[in-house]
Amino acid sequence: MKNFDWTTFTRKIAIKAPLADIYNAWTTTSAIEKWFLSKAVFMDTNGKPVNKEIPIEKGFSYEWNWYLYDETERGKITEANGKDFIQFTFAGECLVDVLLSTLDDYVIVELTQKNIPTDDNSKQHIRLGCHTGWSFYLVNLKSVYEGGLDLRNKETKLKVMMNN
């Protein structure tokens, strides 16, 4: 583990869907709630909630909730180019880059989380925990957009499953 990079990781997945659909999946409340969040609120630069169909812009902020978790994640949208790149703060001051590219009929989603602190708590809960979480949610993004099946656990009796 001496050469293990605790400060960043990247996850990639290929999804057979139009680029615009996958960009939209990250950038509107209505779409991000289909595969990732139980509730999302994006706020404009004045702090006012935006319509569920309005795409995010640089400078917006967010409040995110997941099924079966009480925590609310708050952060800022630091980049959103309207086509193939989104960046936001996450898990404190970490940055998440979502880069979309195409290969034949596929959209390649490349997610990088960086600026992860190196204290033991951050190593466990951010570096390892977020790596696991993003891996599942990227698979769920693929499942929802290729086959329509949402794999998230929403059953309160079934806590601590790999799909929540």
Buried (B, 14 or more C-beta within 10 A) or exposed (E): EEEEEBBBBEBEBBBEBEBEEBBBBBBBBEBBBBBBBBEBBBBBEEEEEBEBEBBBBBBBBBBBBBBBEEEEBEBBBBBBEEEBBBBBBBBEEBBBBBBBBEEEEBBBBBBBBBBBBEEEEBBEEBBBEBBEBBBBBBBBBBBBBEEEEEBBBEEEEEEEEEBB
